[in-house]
Amino acid sequence: MQIVTDRGMDLSAEQWTGLDNVHLVPLLLTLDGKTYRSGVDIQPDEFYRLLARTESYPTTSQPSAGDFAELYRTLAKDDPEILSVHISSGLSGTLNAARQGAQMVPEARVTFVDSLTLSGPQGWQVEAAARAAKAGWDKDRIVDLLAVIAAATETIFTLDELRYLVHGGRISHMKGLLASLLQIRPVIGVSKDEGVYYQRGQARTFKRALRTLVDVLAHQFGEGAHLRVQVMHAQNPAGAEELRSLLAERFDCHFLPVATIAPVLGAHTGPTLVGVGCAPEAIFAGLPWEAGR
């Protein structure tokens, strides 16, 4: 069985090790009139260098149905069983494009999973699916596992400037404008029922927003909880390190390597974003490929 996903997902280099059964369809971003395949034609460092030099805002677009059809057709020649795991349908039309693409390839048996999230937490589902497939799990069992991971995992972030989120329409323009005027830094989560952004807190400064983010997680999981944690950032390593320290003070953390979010995601947030994916470690502790990690 092969795993298909998109570039709305992030994994660290360490997590990618051995995942030769994962196949990526790129999302597209356009900046200053030039279109790039995120993670293929442009990497995060280059993207943020270009972003710093322009007054323009980047735009993004999903892959075409034809992009998915081409990949499904190629994979089906060797193995028609395909599990396609994608960025939240509440944030992107990518899953719908994948479904349309599969209709063009009747020889492929494609099962779809809406991750209801993005970035590192989407990557957790993709990695689990890939490693479970390698361990010989059947598709139904893997789909059930991904549902458990999705239900247990929180995706939450904050950022020091709102203009990219406002411009991209991911939050209310009125609320974004008001927050900018008041110098409010929102703490934003991804809802588990619709996979859309929603506000979980706010603070007057970025440093306080980081603490508010950790407070939200402490209220949800409890002080000292044993958590699987992955800190993510756009181009804010100092903020990521500060968040990691705050999490280590409050929880018993199994830290995964810090992940840099894909350019196509950074296009909607700008460089200041810092976030985290976390879930109870017990969800992963019994999985055979997690031993020693």
C-alpha positions as CSV (number, residue, x, y, z in Angstrom):
1,M,0.0,0.0,0.0
2,Q,1.2,3.5,-0.9
3,I,0.6,6.7,1.0
4,V,-0.2,9.9,-0.9
5,T,-0.3,13.3,0.8
6,D,0.3,17.0,0.0
7,R,2.8,19.7,0.9
8,G,0.5,21.2,3.5
9,M,2.2,18.5,5.7
10,D,5.4,19.0,7.6
11,L,7.9,16.4,8.8
12,S,11.4,16.8,10.1
13,A,14.3,15.2,8.3
14,E,14.5,12.6,11.0
15,Q,10.9,11.6,10.7
16,W,11.2,11.2,6.9
17,T,13.8,8.4,7.4
18,G,12.4,5.2,5.8
19,L,9.2,6.7,4.5
20,D,9.8,5.6,0.9
21,N,6.1,4.7,0.5
22,V,5.0,8.3,1.0
23,H,4.3,10.3,-2.2
24,L,3.8,14.1,-2.2
25,V,1.7,16.3,-4.4
26,P,2.8,19.9,-4.2
27,L,0.7,22.9,-3.4
28,L,1.4,26.0,-5.3
29,L,2.3,29.5,-4.2
30,T,2.7,32.7,-6.3
31,L,4.8,35.6,-5.3
32,D,5.6,38.7,-7.4
33,G,4.1,37.0,-10.5
34,K,6.1,33.8,-10.2
35,T,4.5,30.5,-9.3
36,Y,6.4,27.9,-7.3
37,R,5.7,24.3,-6.2
38,S,6.0,24.6,-2.4
39,G,8.8,22.4,-1.1
40,V,10.0,21.5,-4.7
41,D,10.9,24.7,-6.5
42,I,11.2,26.8,-3.3
43,Q,12.3,26.0,0.2
44,P,11.5,27.9,3.4
45,D,14.7,29.9,3.7
46,E,14.5,31.2,0.1
47,F,10.8,31.9,0.4
48,Y,11.2,34.1,3.5
49,R,14.1,35.9,1.9
50,L,11.9,36.8,-1.1
51,L,9.0,37.7,1.2
52,A,11.2,40.2,3.1
53,R,12.1,41.9,-0.1
54,T,8.7,42.6,-1.5
55,E,5.6,44.6,-0.7
56,S,3.4,42.0,-2.4
57,Y,1.4,39.3,-0.6
58,P,1.8,35.7,-1.7
59,T,-1.2,33.7,-2.9
60,T,-1.6,29.9,-2.9
61,S,-3.6,27.3,-4.8
62,Q,-4.3,23.7,-4.5
63,P,-3.1,20.9,-6.8
64,S,-5.2,20.1,-9.8
65,A,-7.3,16.9,-10.1
66,G,-5.0,16.0,-13.0
67,D,-1.9,16.2,-10.7
68,F,-3.5,13.6,-8.4
69,A,-4.7,11.5,-11.3
70,E,-1.2,11.3,-12.8
71,L,0.3,10.2,-9.5
72,Y,-2.5,7.7,-8.7
73,R,-2.1,6.2,-12.2
74,T,1.6,5.8,-11.8
75,L,1.3,4.2,-8.3
76,A,-1.5,1.8,-9.3
77,K,0.8,0.1,-11.9
78,D,2.7,-1.4,-8.9
79,D,0.0,-1.4,-6.1
80,P,-3.6,-0.2,-6.6
81,E,-4.1,0.1,-2.8
82,I,-3.6,3.8,-2.0
83,L,-4.3,5.8,1.2
84,S,-4.5,9.5,0.5
85,V,-4.2,11.7,3.6
86,H,-4.7,15.5,3.2
87,I,-4.6,18.9,4.7
88,S,-7.9,19.9,6.4
89,S,-10.8,20.3,4.0
90,G,-11.8,23.3,6.1
91,L,-8.6,25.1,5.1
92,S,-8.0,23.9,1.5
93,G,-9.7,22.3,-1.5
94,T,-6.9,19.8,-1.9
95,L,-8.9,16.8,-0.7
96,N,-11.7,17.6,-3.1
97,A,-9.1,17.8,-6.0
98,A,-7.7,14.4,-4.9
99,R,-11.2,12.8,-5.0
100,Q,-11.8,14.2,-8.5
101,G,-8.4,12.9,-9.6
102,A,-9.1,9.4,-8.3
103,Q,-12.3,9.3,-10.4
104,M,-10.1,9.5,-13.5
105,V,-8.1,6.4,-12.4
106,P,-10.6,3.6,-11.9
107,E,-7.8,1.0,-11.6
108,A,-6.6,2.7,-8.3
109,R,-8.3,1.8,-5.1
110,V,-8.0,5.1,-3.2
111,T,-9.2,5.6,0.4
112,F,-9.2,9.2,1.5
113,V,-8.5,10.7,5.0
114,D,-9.3,14.3,5.9
115,S,-6.6,15.0,8.5
116,L,-8.7,18.0,9.8
117,T,-5.4,19.7,10.5
118,L,-2.1,20.7,8.8
119,S,1.7,21.0,9.2
120,G,3.3,18.8,11.8
121,P,0.1,17.2,13.1
122,Q,-0.9,16.2,9.6
123,G,2.6,14.8,9.3
124,W,2.0,12.6,12.3
125,Q,-1.0,11.0,10.6
126,V,1.0,10.5,7.4
127,E,4.0,9.1,9.2
128,A,1.8,6.7,11.3
129,A,0.0,5.5,8.1
130,A,3.3,4.9,6.3
131,R,5.0,3.0,9.1
132,A,1.8,1.0,9.8
133,A,1.6,0.0,6.2
134,K,5.3,-1.1,6.3
135,A,4.4,-3.1,9.5
136,G,1.7,-5.0,7.5
137,W,-1.4,-3.3,8.9
138,D,-4.5,-3.4,6.7
139,K,-6.1,-0.3,5.4
140,D,-9.1,-0.3,7.8
141,R,-6.9,-0.6,10.8
142,I,-4.7,2.2,9.7
143,V,-7.7,4.5,9.0
144,D,-8.9,3.8,12.5
145,L,-5.5,4.6,13.9
146,L,-5.5,8.0,12.1
147,A,-8.9,8.8,13.5
148,V,-7.6,8.2,17.0
149,I,-4.5,10.4,16.4
150,A,-6.6,13.2,14.9
151,A,-9.0,13.1,17.9
152,A,-6.2,13.2,20.4
153,T,-3.9,15.8,18.8
154,E,-4.1,19.6,19.3
155,T,-2.7,22.0,16.7
156,I,-2.3,25.5,18.2
157,F,-0.1,28.5,17.2
158,T,0.5,32.2,17.7
159,L,2.3,34.8,15.7
160,D,3.6,38.3,16.1
161,E,1.9,39.9,13.1
162,L,-1.5,39.4,11.7
163,R,-1.4,41.0,8.3
164,Y,-0.8,37.8,6.3
165,L,-3.6,35.9,8.0
166,V,-5.9,38.9,7.5
167,H,-4.9,39.2,3.8
168,G,-5.4,35.5,3.2
169,G,-8.9,35.5,4.6
170,R,-8.2,32.8,7.2
171,I,-9.5,35.1,10.0
172,S,-12.1,37.8,10.0
173,H,-10.8,41.0,8.4
174,M,-12.7,43.1,11.0
175,K,-11.3,41.1,13.9
176,G,-7.8,41.1,12.3
177,L,-7.9,44.9,11.9
178,L,-9.1,45.4,15.5
179,A,-6.4,43.1,16.8
180,S,-3.8,45.0,14.9
181,L,-4.9,48.3,16.3
182,L,-4.9,47.0,19.8
183,Q,-1.7,45.1,19.3
184,I,-3.3,41.8,20.2
185,R,-1.6,38.5,19.5
186,P,-4.2,35.7,19.0
187,V,-3.7,32.1,20.1
188,I,-5.3,30.1,17.3
189,G,-6.3,26.4,17.2
190,V,-7.7,24.1,14.6
191,S,-11.1,22.7,15.4
192,K,-11.5,19.0,15.3
193,D,-15.0,18.9,13.9
194,E,-14.6,21.2,10.9
195,G,-10.8,21.6,10.7
196,V,-10.9,25.4,10.6
197,Y,-9.1,28.0,12.6
198,Y,-10.6,29.4,15.8
199,Q,-9.4,31.7,18.5
200,R,-8.4,30.0,21.8
201,G,-6.9,33.0,23.6
202,Q,-5.1,36.3,23.1
203,A,-2.4,38.4,24.7
204,R,-0.9,41.9,24.3
205,T,2.6,40.7,23.5
206,F,4.1,37.8,21.6
207,K,5.9,36.5,24.7
208,R,2.6,36.6,26.7
209,A,0.9,34.9,23.8
210,L,3.3,32.0,24.1
211,R,2.5,31.6,27.7
212,T,-1.2,31.8,27.0
213,L,-0.8,29.0,24.5
214,V,0.9,26.8,27.1
215,D,-1.9,27.8,29.6
216,V,-4.5,26.6,27.1
217,L,-2.8,23.2,26.8
218,A,-2.3,22.9,30.6
219,H,-6.1,23.5,31.1
220,Q,-6.8,20.8,28.5
221,F,-4.3,18.1,29.3
222,G,-3.4,18.9,32.9
223,E,-0.2,20.1,34.5
224,G,2.6,17.6,34.2
225,A,0.8,15.5,31.5
226,H,3.0,13.1,29.5
227,L,2.8,14.5,26.0
228,R,4.1,13.9,22.6
229,V,5.2,17.4,21.4
230,Q,6.5,18.9,18.2
231,V,7.2,22.6,18.0
232,M,6.9,24.2,14.6
233,H,7.8,27.6,13.3
234,A,7.9,29.6,10.0
235,Q,11.1,31.6,10.4
236,N,11.2,32.2,14.1
237,P,13.7,29.8,15.7
238,A,14.0,32.0,18.8
239,G,10.3,31.9,19.4
240,A,10.3,28.1,18.8
241,E,13.0,27.6,21.4
242,E,11.2,29.8,23.9
243,L,8.0,27.8,23.4
244,R,9.9,24.6,23.8
245,S,11.2,25.8,27.1
246,L,7.8,26.8,28.4
247,L,6.3,23.4,27.5
248,A,9.2,21.6,29.2
249,E,8.4,23.5,32.4
250,R,4.8,22.5,32.5
251,F,4.7,19.0,31.0
252,D,6.5,15.7,30.8
253,C,7.4,16.0,27.1
254,H,8.6,13.6,24.5
255,F,9.9,16.1,22.1
256,L,10.0,15.4,18.4
257,P,12.5,17.4,16.3
258,V,11.4,21.0,15.6
259,A,9.7,21.3,12.2
260,T,9.9,24.2,9.8
261,I,6.5,24.8,8.2
262,A,6.1,24.6,4.4
263,P,6.3,27.8,2.3
264,V,2.7,27.3,1.2
265,L,1.6,27.5,4.8
266,G,4.0,30.4,5.7
267,A,2.4,32.3,2.8
268,H,-0.7,32.7,5.0
269,T,1.0,33.4,8.3
270,G,4.2,35.3,7.6
271,P,7.6,34.5,9.2
272,T,6.7,35.0,12.9
273,L,4.5,32.0,13.5
274,V,5.3,29.6,16.2
275,G,3.1,26.6,17.0
276,V,2.9,23.1,18.4
277,G,1.3,19.8,17.8
278,C,0.7,17.7,21.0
279,A,-1.1,14.7,22.1
280,P,-1.0,12.2,25.1
281,E,2.0,10.0,24.6
282,A,-0.1,7.0,25.5
283,I,-1.7,7.2,22.1
284,F,1.6,6.4,20.4
285,A,3.3,4.3,23.1
286,G,2.0,1.0,21.9
287,L,2.8,1.3,18.3
288,P,5.7,-1.0,17.2
289,W,7.7,1.6,15.3
290,E,7.6,4.0,18.2
291,A,9.9,1.8,20.3
292,G,13.0,3.8,21.3
293,R,11.8,7.1,19.8
